[in-house]
């Protein structure tokens, strides 16, 4: 039996919205945790301005994930995967000791 367009939309729209919400939750679940052992070992912070420059002398203002070679997104992306943190998502404004200038 064929469904009408109205019946199709009544069923399809909530399903599509649910899928979109699930993808957003999954993306947030993949974000790097500052308290995770790997993040702590690299001194990762979501906000580079909160890095302790005395503890991490390699840090300098202007260094952040968005201009790091290991940041696997565009410089304009707010969050993207990072090769140094096991492809967890890091903030473009973040920083860690693995920072390497993007070529």
PyMOL commands that set and color helices and strands:
alter all, ss='L'
color gray80, all
select helices_A, chain A and resi 5-29+37-42+48-50+65-67+83-85
alter helices_A, ss='H'
color red, helices_A
select strands_A, chain A and resi 79-82+88-91
alter strands_A, ss='S'
color yellow, strands_A
deselect
rebuild
show_as cartoon
